[in-house]
Amino acid sequence: MTQEACGVYIHMTSICVSALNFSHSHTHLQLQAHQQPARRLPRQYPPMAANKHAVAPMEVSVEAGNAGAAEWLDDDGRPRRTGTFWTASSHIITAVIGSGVLSLAWAIAQLGWVAGPAAMLLFAFVTYYTATLLADCYRTGDPETGKRNYTYMDAVRSNLGGAKVVFCGVIQYANLVGVAIGYTIASSISMKAIRRADCFHKNGHGDPCNSSSTPYMILFGVVQILFSQIPDFDQIWWLSIVAAVMSFTYSGIGLSLGIAQTISNGGFNGSLTGISIGVDVTATQKIWHSLQAFGDIAFAYSFSNILIEIQDTIKAPPPSESTVMQKATRLSVATTTIFYMLCGCMGYAAFGDNAPDNLLTGFGFYEPFWLLDVANVAIVVHLVGAYQVFCQPIFAFVERRAAAAWPDSAFISKELRVGPFALSLFRLTWRSAFVCVTTVVAMLLPFFGNVVGFLGAVSFWPLTVYFPVEMYIKQRRVPRGSTKWICLQMLSVGCLLVSIAAAVGSIANVIDALKVYRPFSG
């Protein structure tokens, strides 16, 4: 303190927390003291000797050994992540190996024995390579201690910024909504196929066994309302594992039936160039179908729109999340490619140019009917899990925005305890409404699969190729005009052309579907 003729002045010192760090064994609290400007005290205070030395800022470190916080918090202060190589792999396989694997025989039939398998191998490589680039963008800066990007949009914001963030968000979430609607339609087709298979078995193939898919869509929607109350991505790991097992189940059944049919035929069907132009297929139709098939194969591998969200479930380093994610991607893409090649090629070998668009619901097979029922049940169970894998990022995005906009709202933040479960009124209301809307749209537009194909075509290039390539170039400072830069740009342009071609094919198919369109006609 300083004494002057007019009174007494006191130098105030404030102490604040300047850093709070967690390690595996300690919590390190760093305090910092700062001198404030002198403040005049009343004259009645007793005189004190002047302090001629300024109080220098000082730091105090306090360590608490084995602090409990280190056990349940990650470096970003969020609850400790528990995901592993295996859970990440199951999420990817659940997302990638959808029921679309059963339509690959049709895709190869359009392209033939040369272009079909070649397209599968090409896009398997492209998807894996760009996924490894994207995995490196989960953290900005150091791969183990850098700032986390919780979503795909966060990664784009950290690395590219500007209007590209908005573009990314629109494409990503529009695609996810489209996938949710497409999965609702696909599940109803499989449930309807179970009924038809049983009907054919009892009444013979002369009975059309027609029925509406609307009740099945409603049933699927009710189930999704229940599962949608699971709070976040990290808590659906068990559902992803079940869904992944189901995908192997129905893919294996489809593969086995294809092999059996090929053996029964006494050899392989099909040709090197695919379906021939003739009475049933015009030259224009051949072009549209080939473009759609090429696009279907490319998009069948796509999971980049949820890669960052999956990576955000992996437990903290070491090893780094990017290392674990790249290993999970390698296993998942390899597994997917093997199944795609086997199912697609054996289906084409069994039926040739007459390959159905779905081996299990297009009734390429009628017997054994019970095995077809098992396969279709597996498809439905898989789609229940896959729906959640794709919708959880949408749920999280909306709920984060709502919490930021109305932080004091009890409706948004308050949770009710019902036994071991925590229910949020906002989560219950908004997620249920989302499921209801996707279900109604699926019933309204039974040909929405073509629209989903268009959304997939539009989203494949930006989400799977463009953004990962651009973020990698920015993060690694790849010199413009260098060999690596040129190769990456050539990859991006090539995939852009594929997306445009596939989008054109999808639009042509939507136009054809509109010619016979009747609402709620499923």
N, C-alpha and C positions, 0 to 999 in steps of 0.2 A: 504494500500500500504506500501511497505517497501523501505526505502532509504538506499543505500550503497554507498561506495566511487566511484564505477564504474558507478553509474547511479541509476535509479529508477525502481523498480519492482512493478507490479500491479497484485493483485490476482483477476482473472476473475471468475464471478459466472454465471452459466447458469441455466435457468429455463425451465422445460419441463412439459408436461402434463403426470402425472403418472396414472391417473384414470379418467374415465368419466362414471358416472353411472346415469341411469334414474330411477326414481320412479314415482308413480302416480301423485305426486304433485310438485316434484322438479327435476331439473337437477343438479347433484353434480359434479363439476369440481375440481379435486385435482391436484395442482401444486407442483413441488418439485425442490428446488434450490440446485445445487451442485457446490462446489468450484473447479476451474480448477488450474493447476500448474501455479506458478508465471511467468509472462512474462516481460522481460526487456524493459524499455522505454528509448528513447534517452535522453542524458544529458541535452538538452535544456529545458526539462520540469522542472518547479520549484520544489525545494525540498519540500517533504511532510513528515509529521510525520509518523514514522513507526507504523504499526498496528501489535501488538504482538499477537493478538488473531485470530485464524483461523476462517473462516466463516463456521459455522456449517450448514449442510443441513437443510433446513426449508421447511415447507409445508404450502400452502395457499389454503383455500377452498373457492370456489365461488359458490353460489347457485342462480339459477334463478327460481323463483316461477312460477308454471304453464307454464313451457317451452313448446313450441309447439312440440318439438321433441318427448316428451313423449306421445303425442297423436297419432303419426303415426309410431313409431318405437317400435319393440320388444326388449327384453334384448340382442339379438344378433346383433342389428343394422339393421335388415331386416325390410321391411314394416310390420306393425302390422297384425297379422293373425286374421281372423274373423270367423273361423269355429266353429261350435257348436256340441253338442250331436246329433242334428237332421241331420246336413249336413254330419257328419261322418257316421251316420247310413245309410243315403241314398247312400253314396259312397260304403259302404260295401255291402248293398243289391244289388246295381247295379252290383257290381263285382261278387257276389256269385250267385244270382238267375239269371243265364243265361238261354238261351233257352234249355240248357241241362236238366232242370227240366222236360221237356216233354218227355225225353228218360228214365226217372226213372221207368216207367211202364215196359219197356223192361228189365231193370236191375233187377227188382224184379221178373220178369218172369223167369229169369235165376236162381235166388237163392231161390225163393219160399216164402211162407208167414212167415216162421220163420227167416231164415237168412237175408232176404231182409230188413224188418223193423229194425231188430237188428243191422245190419250194419249201417243203417242211424243214429240210436241213438248213437252207439259207436263213429262214426266219428264226429258227432256233438259235443260230449263231448271232444274228442281229440282236435278238431279244436279250440273250445272255450278256453280250458285250456292252450294250447300252445300260443294262441293269447294273453292271459293275461300276460304270461311270456315275450313275445316279446314287448308288450306295455310298460313294465317296463324298456326296454332298449333304449327308445327314448332319455332319458337324461342319461348321464354318471355321476354318483355321486348322488347329491341331486335331488329328483324327481321334484322339483319346480325351482331350480336355477342352476342345473348342466348343463354341456355342451350339446347342442342339437346335435342329429345325424339326418341329413336331409333325409338320404336314408337308405335302408336296409344295403347296403354295408358299410355306415358310422358306423352303429351300430356294425357290425361284426368287422370292423377295430378298433373301440374303445375298444371292449371287448376281441377279440380273436387275431386279427392281422395275419401277415404272409401270407402263401399261402392260408389260408382259405378265405381271402378277394377276391382273384382272383377266387377261386372255386365258391364262392357265386355269384360274378358278372356274370360269364359265365352262371351258371344255371339260375339265375334270369332273365337276359335279353334274353336268348335263349327262355325261357318259355314265356315271354311277346311277343316276335316276333311271336312265334307259335300261341299264343292266337289271335293275330291280324289277322293272316292268317285264322285261324279257324272261326273267327267271320265274315270274308268276305264271306267264303263259306256258313256259316249258314244263313246269310242275303239273299244270292241269292236263297237258297233253299226255304225260306219263300216267297220271291217275285215270284218265279216260281210256288209255291203252290197256290198263289192267282189266277194266270192265269189259272192253271189247274182246280181249283174249279169252276171258272166261265165257263170253257169249258165243264166240266162234267155236270153242271147244264143245259147248252144249248143243248149239243149233246148227253147226256147220257153216261153211264159208259163204253159203248163199244168203244168209241173213246179214243185212248191212250193219246191224248192231250200232246204229247211230245214237248219240246222246249229247247233251249240252255240256260244255266245259265250265259254264258259269258256277255251278255248285262247288266244283273242285277248286276254282280260283278263290271263292269265298272261304272254303276250308283252309287253304294255304294262307290266306290273309289273316285268319284268326290265329293260326299257329305263330305267324310272324309277329303279331301284336304281343304275344306272350314273350317270345324270345327277344324282342326289341327292348324289353325292360332291363336286359343285362346292361349295366352302366357303361362299360367301355371295352375297347378292343382287347386289352390285356386279359379280360375275364372270359373271353369266348374261346380260349385255346383248346379246351376240351371238345367244343363243338366243331372246331376246325379239324381236329384229329379224327373224330367220328366221320365227318364229311369226306375227309381224304380216304379213309378206309372204304367208304361207300363208293367213291369214284373208282377205286381199283376193282371193287366188286362188280359193278355193272360193265366197266370196260373189259374186265376179264371174261365175263359172260358173253359179251358181244364178240370178242376175239375168238372165244371157243366155238361159238356158233358159226362164225365165218370160216374157221378152219374146217369144221365138220362139213359145211356146205361145199367147200372147195374139194375136199376128199370125195364127197358124194358125186360131184360133177366130173371127177376124173382128171382134173387139171385146172389151170388158171384161166379165167376169162379176162376180157379187156384188151386194149390196144395201146400202142406206143403214144398215140396222139389224143386219146380220149374219144368221146362220143363223136360219131361221124355225122356230117351234114347230110340230110336227106329229107324224107317225108315228114318225120316227126320233129326234126330240129332244123330250123332255117339258119342261114349264115349269121344273121343278126343275133338270133337267140344263142348261137354258139359263142359269139363274142361276149354278150352280156353274162352268160353263165360262167364263162371262163374267167372274166374279170371278178365276178362275185366269188368264185371258188378260190382264186388267188388271194383275194382280200380276206376271205374266211380263214384261210390257213394262217395268214399274217396275224390276224387279230385273235386267233385261237391261243396264241402265246402271250398276249398282252396282259401284264399285271402291274405295269409301271405306275398306273394311277393310284395304287395303294401301297407301293413299295416302301415309301418313307414312313407311312403309318405302321406298317408291319415292323420296320426296323426300330421304331420307337418303343416296341415292346421288349427288345432285347436287353438283358441285364448289362450293367456298366462294365467297362474294361477293367483288367485285360481279359481276353483279347478285345480289340476295338469292335464296335458295332458293325463297322463296314467290313471288317474281316469275316465276322460271323455271317453277315448277310450275303457276302459274295460266295461263301461256301454253300450256304443254303440255296442260293440261286443256281449254283452249278449243279447241285444234286437234283433240284426240282426241275430245271430245264432238261437235264439228261433223262430223268424219269419220264417226264412228259413226252419228250421226243420219241422214246422207245415205244410208249403206249400209242402215240399218234401214228407212228409208222406201222405198227402191228395191226391196230384196229382199222385204219384207213386202207392199208394195202390188202389185208385179208378180206375186208368187206368188198373191195373192188374185185378181187380175185374170185369171190364167190358169186357175185351178181353181174359183173361187167358193166355194160352201159345202162343196165336196169337197176343199178344200185339205188336203194331208197334214200331219202334225205335224212332218215334216222333208222338205224338198223333194228332198234327195239320197239319203236312206236310206229314206224312206217310199214310194218308187217311184211318185211322181207322174210321173217320167220313166223310160223304159227305154232310150232311145237318144239320142245315140250312147253306147254302153256304155263306150267307152274314155275319153270325157270325164267320165262319172260316176266312173270309177275314179280319174282324175287328181284330181277334186274331193275324193273321199273320202280319198285319200292325203294331200292338203293338210290335211284336217280332222285326221287322226291326227297329222301333224307339228305342227300348231298346238296340239293338246291336250297333246303332250309338253312344249312350252314353257310353256303356260298352267299346267299342273300344277306346274311348278317355281316360277313366279311366285307362285302362291298358297301353296305349301308352304314356301318359304324362310323366311317369318316364323315358321312353327311350329318349324322346325328351329332357328332362331336363339334363339327364346324358351327352348326346352328346354335347349339347350347353354349359354346364359348362366346359367340356374338351376343346372345341374349343376356348372359351373365355380365358381360362388359357394358351393355347398354342399360341394364337395370340391376346394379349390384346390390341394392337394398330390398329387392322384391322377395318376399317370403315364398311366393308362388314358384319362383324360379330356383331359389337356392335351398329351400327347406326340404328335408327328406323325412318320410314317415317310416318307422320301424314296424314291419309286419313279420314277426318271428325273426328268422335269421336274415331276412331281406330288407333292403333299404329302398323305398319307393319315393320317387320325386313326382309331384303332381304335374310339373311342367313336362318332365320326361314322358310320363304316362300319356298326357294330352297330345303333345306334339308328335311323338313317335307313332302313336296309334293313328293320328290323322294322316301322317305320311304313308303308312301302310295302306290305309283305306283308299287314299288317292291313287296310289300305284295299282291297287287291285281293280278299282273302277276303270281306270284307263286301259288296263289289260283286257277287261271284259268289253269295253267299248271298241277297241281296235284289235281284233283277233289276229290281224296280220302285222302287228307291231314288231314282230321279229325282223321284218325288212327295215323298219325305221331304226331299230336298234343296230342293225347292220350298217346303216348310214351313219349313226352316231359313232359307232366303232371305227368306221372308215375315217371320219373327220378327226377323231381323237388319237388314232394310232400314231400319226406322224409327230404331232406336237408333244405328246406325253411320253411316248416310247423312245423317240429319236431326237427331236429338235431340242427340247429343254435339257435333257441329259448331256447332249453334245455341247451346247452353248455354255452350260454351267461348268462342265469339265474344262473347256477352253479358258474360261474366265478364272477358275480357281487355280489351274496349273499354269496359267500365263503362257499358253501355247502361242508362239509367234505367228502372226498373220502372214500367210504366204509360204509357211514352212511345209515340208512334206506331210507331216502329221496333220496339220491344219487342213490341207487340201483333201487328204483322205477322209477326214471326218466330215467335211462339207459335202463331198461326193456321196458319202453314205446317207447324209441327211436329204440331199436332193433326190437320190434314188428312191428312198422310202416315201418322200412327198409324192412322187409320181405314182407309186403303188396306191397310196391313200386316195388320190384323185380318181384313179381308174376304178378302184373298188367303190367309191362313193357314187360314181356314174352308174355302175352296175346295180347298186342298191336302189338308186332313184328309179331306174327302169323297172325294177321288180315292184317297187311301191306303186308306180303308175299302173302296172298290170293288175295288182291287187285291188286298186281303187275301182277298176272297171266292174267288179262283181261284189263290191263292198256293201254289206248290210250290218248296221250296228247291232251288237249283242248277238251276232249270228253264230258264235262258237258253240 
